[in-house]
Amino acid sequence: MNIPNLIEAEFKLVYGEIFRRRSALVSMIIYPYLFAGFTLFFGYTIGSPGLFMERVGVEPVVFMITASNMVMSIINTVDDVLWRPLHDAYVGTLPYIIASPINKLELFIIIPVPRLLLLLITGFTSIVPIYVLHYGLNGVVLALTVISLTTFGALTMSTLGIIIAGLVHTVGESWRILNVVRPLLMILVGAYFPRALMPFAAYITSMFIPSSHVVESIHRILLGDIGDVYLLLALAATLALVYAPGGSRSLLYWEKKKVSEGVKTS
């Protein structure tokens, strides 16, 4: 099976499920508003927008709707990679995936693409309206820039996610580990809590997460400071490429482990 076939298969899998459960599509569209609204509600009850502007430099509504969209796009991309082995084990397709001669690295890189393209809708339904409201017509260009960078940031997470998936799924009850890893990634990408405000240890850790550099570049653009944006994007792309060989080895280790155990399904 070549790459076009893999892409076609993944699109059919994801979009078939989405069209069968239209409520999932609706929830994807309203999620950024719900999460941003929830966060802003509690933020306004215990703090002031002025203090937020002073510390972060971006208007709270703009910042939160952007952060919600970034987190949704990046974490969903990682989730598709992290949870796919468990899904395949649950539905009984894991033995066929393991036995297949397809390049597993190519497969896992392709896995998040269909859902990520679908998530572009949330950018146009959440970021664009808010940006136009706050910045006028200039907000359209800014919104398209942010949506494009968010997509790039999500894609850079694939190889790191593959490394984590390959290692985690070689141990028992891997879902427990994933439920710890996932929230840590949500924090360390720096969407809701900018890297500049993180404790030193968290800041250093976030430097090794590709999408955190893209998130910071988006924050810089919102602040009007684009001096280091290209450097940050280059760092994200470099890390994604550096992690690719590790992702391949991680999947090979997982595959050999499953073959030696005898592939189990739920």
N, C-alpha and C positions, 0 to 999 in steps of 0.2 A: 504494500500500500504506500503510495507516494504522498508527498505533502499536500497537494490539492485534494486528494481523497480524504486525508485526515481532517483537513479544514472543513470539507463538506460534511463529514460525519459529525464533527463537533457542533456545527451550526444546526444540523437537523436535530441533534440531541437536545441542545439548549433551547432553541426556538420552538421545537415541538412541545416541550414542557411549558414554556412561557405562554404559548397560545392555548394550551389546554387549561392552564391555571391563570386566567387573565388578572385575577386579584394580585398575583405576584408582580405583574407589570405596573398596576396601579400603586402598589406599596412602594415600588422603586421610585416612582415619580414623586410621591408625597413624603418619602423618608427625609430628604434634606430639609424640608420645611418643618417637619415634626421635630427632628433632632435639634435644629437651630432654634426653633421656637421654645422648646423645652429648656434648652441651655440658657437662652436669653431671659426667659421668665425667672428662673432661679438667680441668674446673674443680677438682674435688676432689683431683686428683693434684698440682696445682701451687699450690693456694691453700686457704684455709679458709672454711667457710660463715659463720663469725663475722665475718671481714673483709668478705665480700660483704654481709652484713646491715648492717655499720657504714657501708659506702660507698653502698649502694643503698637500704637500709631495708626491703627485702622479702625474705621467706624464699626461698632460691634455687630450690627446686622450684616454688613458686607463680609466681615471676617467669619462669622459663624456659618453663613450659608455657603461660603467658599470652603470652609473647613469640613462641613458636613458632606459636601460633594466629593472632596478629595478623599476623605476617609472611606466613604462608600465605594468609590472607584478602586482605591488601592487595596482595601481589605477584602473586597469581593474577588479581586484578582488573586490575592494570596489564598483566600478560602477555596477557590476552585482547584488550586494546585494541592493544598494541604489535605483537603477532605476527599479528593477523588478516589484514592485507594480504598478508603473506608466505604464509600458509595459503591464502588465496584464489588467489594467483598459482600456488601449487603444484598445487592441485586443478583449476585452470582456470576458476574462477568469477569471477575479478577483472574481466574485460571486462563481465560482466553487472552486477556491482556498480557499476562506473563508469558504465555506460549507464543504469542505473536512475534514475528521477526521484525516488526517495525522498530524504528529508532525511538527509544523511550524518551530521550531528551527532547526530540522534536515534538513528540506527542504532548509532553507536559508543558512545553512552551506554547503550543497551540491551544491547549485546553481553555485558558482564560479569555482568549480573543473574542469569541462570539458574545459572551456576556458583557465584556468591556465595551464593545461597540453598541450594545443595547443600553449600557449605562450612559452613553453620550446623550441620550434623551434627557436624562436628569439634569445635565448641564444646561441644556436649552430651555428646560422648564423651570429651573431654579435660579441659576446664576444669571442668565441673560435678563430676565425681568427685573431682578433686584439691582443689577448693575445699571440698567437703563433708567430705573427709578432714581438712582443716586448720582449717576454720571451723565445722564442724557444720552444722546446718540453715540458719544465717544465710548459709552459703556459697552456697546456692541463689540467693538474691536477688542477692548480689554477682556470682555467675557470670552470671546473666541480664543484669545491668547491663553487665558487661564484653563479653558476646557482642553485645548491642545496639549498644554504642559501637563495637566492632570493625567491625560491618556498616556503620555510618554512616561510619567512617573509610575503609573500602574504597571506598564510593561516592563520597566526596569526591575520590578520586584519579582518577576517570574523565576529567575535563576536562583535567587536567595531562597525563595519559597520551595523550589525543587530540592535544594540541599537539605532544608529542614524536613521536608516530607520524606525524603529517602531515609534519613536517620531516624526520625520519630516512628515511622511505621515498621521498624524492625523490632520494636519492643511491644510488650503486651499492653492492652488498654491504652493505645496511643491517643485516643480521643481525650483522655485526661490531660496529657501533655499539651495537646493542641489548645485546650481551653485555658491554658496558662500562657502559651506563646502568643495567641491571638490578641488579647488585651494589651500585652506588653508592646506588640508591634503598633497597635493603635495609638499608644502614648508616644512611643519613640519616633514615629514618623514626623511628629512635631506639628500636625495640622491644628489641633486644639490648643496645644501647649507649645508655643514657639521654642525652637532650640536655644535661642539666645537667653531664655529664662529658665532653662533646665539646670539642675544640679550638674556639677562637673562630670561625675561618673556617667550620668544619663546622656549628657552631651557627647562624650567620647564614644559611647555605645552607638548612639544614633548616627555617628559619622560613618559607620560600617553598613548602614541601611541605605541602599541606593535612592529610594524614593524620598528620603528625608532631605536630600540635597535639592530635589525638584520642588518639594514643599517650601523650603526656605527661599528658593528663587521666586516662587509665586508671591510669598510674603514681601520680598524685596520689590517686586513689580508694583504691588499694591501701595507700598510706601513711596514709590517713585524713585527708588534707588536701584538702578539696573547695572551698576558697575561690575559686580561679580557674578551676574546671572549666568553668563556663558561658561564661566569656570565651574559653577555649581552643576550645570547641566552636563558638562564634560565629565565631572567626577561621578555623577550618577550612571552615565553610559559606561564609563570605565569599570566601575564596580560590577555592573551587570555582566559585562564581558569576562571579568576576572572570575566571577562566581560560576560561569558556565561549565568549565571543566570539573569543578567540584560537584556541580549538579549531576553531571554525567556519571561520575564515580559513585555518588550517593545513590542514584537510581540502580546502578549495577549491583551495589552492595545489598540494597533492598530486594532486588530481583533474585539474587543468589540465596538470600536468607529465606525467601518465600519458597523457592524450589526445594531447598534442603529440608524445610519443615513439612512440605506438602501443602499446597495452597489451600487455605481454609476459607469458606464463605459463611456468612451469617444465616 
